[in-house]
Amino acid sequence: MANFLFQERDPFSPINYEYEFEEVLCRRKTRHQDLLIFRNPFFGRVLALDGVVQLTERDEHFYHEMLSHVALHAHPHPIDVLIIGGGDGGTLREVLKHETVKKVLLVELDRDVIEASREYLPTLSSGFADPRTEIVEAEGSDFLARTQRKFDVIITDSTDPVGPAASLFTDQFLTRVFSALKADGMFVAQTESLHFHRAFVREVQQRLATIFNKVDLYTVPLATYAGNWWTFSIASKVHNPREVSRKHRAPTKYYAEDVHRHAFLPESLYKKLIADD
C-alpha cells in the first residue's frame, strides 16, 4: 500500500513535522475542531486535532504516565481527581490505576474526541467504562467557576495554549483551580517545551507561584511533540511534589519512583531557565 504524507500545522511551534500514513481511520469536523485519526507504519494510530498531533500509540505512555503519576504519588492519599481535557482517555487510564482513587471527573469540551477514542483508540479509552469515571461536557474554566466540589488532585490535559485551551492558563483559571482543591490539594498541567516555549513555561511558573505555596517543574523527552523537552508545571498547597509519598504499585512502562525524582530539574538549572532574560 502506498503511503501518503500528513503535514502538521502547529501554530505554537517554529517547526512542523511530517508523518507517513497508511490509512485514514477517522476524519470529522466537530463543533470545536477538526479531528483526524490515521495509521502510521512506525507510530501506529495517531490522533491529530486542528492539524496538530496530540498522541501516537507508540509513545503516548511517556506523556500520560508523567502527567498523571507524579502528582498522584506525591499526594499521600488521592481520592477525588478532576481531569480537565484529556478526551482521548490516556490520562484517565493512568489515574484509575491508583487504588486510592474513588472518583474521577473528566471535564471535556469536545465529546466527539471521547467518542472517536472509544471507537478507534481502545488502548487509551478503557477508563471510560470504569464505574469510578464521570464525564461532563463543558469548558474547564467555566466548570470550575460553577462547581462546589473539592478535589485532591486537578490535572489539566490540554492542547496547546491557543484557541479554546488558552483560557486554561490564565490567572483566573489558576485561581479557580486553587479554590477547587482540598486543603492539601495538588495541581499539574502540561506546559509545552523548554526549547521552544521557555517564555510561556516561565510565565506559568510565575503565575502559579503567586497562588500556591509550592511550585515546581519536571520534564520528559517526547519524540512527537515539537520541541521534545516537554514540561509539566506542578503546584501544591502542602506536599512537596518532588517527594514520593506512596509506594509505586501501578503498572507503568516509564514512570517509576526514581524516574519521579530525576524528572525534576536540578535547582541551579531551574533558576536559570525561569529567570528573566
N, C-alpha and C positions, 0 to 999 in steps of 0.2 A: 504493500500500500504506500503510495506517495505521501510524504509528509509536507505540511504547509507551515507557514510561519505566523505566530501571534506576536505582535509587537506591543509591548507595554506602553501606555500613555500615562506616565506618572507626573502629575503637576507639582509634586513636592520633592522632586529629585532632579539633579543635573544630568542624569544618565537614564537611558531606557534599555531594558533587557528584551531579548527575543527568545521565544520558545518554539521549537517544532511541535506540531500537534498532529496526531494520527486521526483523531475523531472529535467532533463537537458532540458532547453528550447533552448539554442543556444550554439554551440561549433564550433569555426572556427579558422584557422590559418591565420592571416592577414599577410601583408607584413612586419609588425613590431613586432608582439607579438601574444601570444595565448590568445584568448578571450573566456570566458565562462560565460553564464548566467544560473543560476539554481534557483529552488524554495526551500526555507527553511520554515518549518512549523511555525517558530516564526518571522523571519525577512522578510518573503515574498521573492520577487525576489532579487537575489544577482548577482552583476557584479564582476567578477574577471579577472584580466589581468596578464599574466605570473605567474599564481598561487597565486596572492595576491588579497584579497578582496578590491575593490575600493569603493563600496557602497552597502547598502541594502535599500529596500523600507521603512522599518520601521524607520530608524534613519538618513537617508541621509539629512533631512532638517536641522539638527544641523550644519553639515559641510557647506552645500551650503548657508544657510542663513548667517552664520557668516563670511564666506569668502567674500560674496557679500555686505551685507548691512552696515557693519561698515564703509568701505571707502566711499560708496555711500551716507551715511548720514553725514559723516564728511566733505565731499566736498559740498559747498553751492549750486552748480548748475551743476551737471554732465550731459553732453550732449553726448559726444563721448566716448565709452567704448571699450577697447580691452580685450578679454579673450584669454589667451594662454593656450591651452589644453582644458579641460572641454568638451570632446566629448560626454559625456553622456547627456549633456544638463541641468543639475541641476543648475549650476551657471548662465547660460544664462537665465533660467526661472526666477531666483530671480532678476537679473539685469533688466529685462524687466518689472518688477513690478513698476519701477520708471518712473513717467510720464515725468520727465525732460529729460530722455534718448531718444535721437532721432535716434542713430545708434549704433549697437553693432557688432563689427567684431570679429568672433571666428576663431582663427588660430589653427587648429588641425592637428597633424602629421598623424594620422591614421583615414581615413574617414570611415573605417569599423566599428569603435566604434560608430560613428554617426548613421550609417545605422542600426546597431544592436539595439541601443537605440530607434530609431524611431519605430522599429518593436516590441520590447519586453519590453521597459520601457516607456510606454506612460505618466506616471505621471511625468517623468523628461523631456521628449523631446518635450513638446508642443511649446517651444520657437523657434524651427527650422522653424516653419511655419509663424512666425511673420514677417511682411514686413520690420521691422527695422533690421532684422538679415542678416548679410553677412558672408559666410563661405569661408575660404581659407585653402586649404590643403597644409601645409608647416611646417617646423621645426621652432619653435618660435624664436630662436636667429637669424637664417638666415633671417627670415621675417623682424625682427627689423633692421637688417643691411641694408636691401634694401628699406624699406618704407620711404616715405617723410611725411606721415600722422602724425598728432598730436592728442593726446588723453587726456581727463580729468582724466580718471582712467584706469590703467592697472592691470589686475588680472591674476596671474599665478595659474591655477588649474591643477597641475601636479601629476604624480605618484611619488613614492619615488625617491630620487635623485641618482638613479643608472641607468646604461644604457643610453638611449636617454635623459631622464629627467635631467641627471647630468649637461648638458650644461645650464640649466635654473637657475643655482645658482652661476655661475661664475662671476668674476669681469667684464668680457667683456659683459656678458648678462645684468647685472645690470646697467652698463654704457649706454648701448643701450636703456634700459628702460627709464632711466633719459632723454635721448635725445629725445625720442618719446613722452614724456609728455609735455603738455602745461605748461605755466609759473607757474600755481598753481596746477599742477597735483599731483596725489597720486598713489601709487603702493602697492599692497598687494599680499602675496603668502602664501600657506600652507608650514609650515616648521617643520613638524614632532613633535615628543613627547618630552616633557621635562624629562620624566622618562628615556627614552632610548636613546635620541639623543641630550642631552644637549650640547655637543661639537659642533654639527652641527648647532644648534639654535644660539649658541654664535657666531659662525663663520659668519653666515648670517647677524646677527645684526651688527657685526663689519664691514663687507663689506659695508652694506648699510650706515653706519654712515660716511664712507669716501666719500660718493657721495651725500647723501640727507641732508637737513637741520634738519629734524625731523624724528626720527626713534623710533619705539615702538614695543611692543609685547603684544598680547592678546591671550586668550585661551578659549577652550570649552571642556567639557568632551565628549568623543566619545567611545562608548562601543565596536565598531567593528574595531577600529584601534589599533594596538599593541602599548602599552604604554599609551593609553587612554587620557592622559592630553595633548591635541593637541594644537599646537601653530600656530599662524598666525603672520608673520612679516609684518609690515606696515611702509611705508616711505612716506614722503610728502615734497614738495618743500616749502609750505607756511603754510597750515592749520594744526591745532593740531588734530591728529587722535582721541584723547580722547573726543573731544567735538562734540556734535550732532548739526550740522549746520542747518538741515531742520527737520520739523515735520515728525514723522514717520506715514505714512499712508498705506504703503504696507501691504497686508495680510500675516502674518507670524505666524508660530507655536511656534518659540522660540525667535527670535530676538525681542527686544523692546528697548526703549531708556534707561531704567535703566539697562537692560542686557548689552547694549553697554558700558556704563560707568564702570560697575563692571567687565567686561570681562578682562580689562587691569590689569596687575599685579601691586600690590602696589609698590611704588618706592623702598622701602627697600628690598623687595623680588626680584624685577627686578635686582637690583645691585648685589645681592648675586648670582643669577642664571647665570648671564652672566659674572661674574668676572672670571678671570683666576684662575684655581686651584692652 
